[in-house]
């Protein structure tokens, strides 16, 4: 039987928000800050600061949990590379946590008891798209009803017309506003993949034997391609209708 997870570091950099948390026994230390481009330079100092506050080192941890995505490409690379580096140096396993489930758990902690136990997570994916998942909390754990999905607002609305959501959490609520057909649902736009919310998910994953070697600290990408190559842009320009004389393209 797996021993309980008593010392765990967790962090997520999948969004514009940087979140770090450390649990040792019953005590939790956390750090929240701006992420995005800053995450690569502030994540490790933030981690070291929390460890210093707790009076422990990396080798005192049982495991390192990280948000594996989906999310911003650069943010996921930052989380995976830092998780790998810290875990390899300390000879510790890693716990890959689904970022959207961390949002669901954060929504559950923000809402009244049971109000967000059945929740759709909808996070802005930019490029007029959304990272979405439908999760239900039952018997002390989250169960995915719909796997993490990259969709348009229209596609998500079509799904909701078949079965209306009872609760929706995430940044897409703010970005897309009334374009999302969920006015009757409990709305939690402030829910984020906070590291404090990752800690119970990490404990559940640890109990299921889900810890893996540091080399397997890999991201979950839902978008295969985020930009056109130079050749593709040139081809698109060549196919575009020519501008009228005297009119700038």
Order of alpha helices (4+ residues) and beta strands (2+ residues): beta-beta-beta-alpha-beta-alpha-beta-alpha-beta-beta-beta-alpha-beta-alpha-beta-alpha-alpha
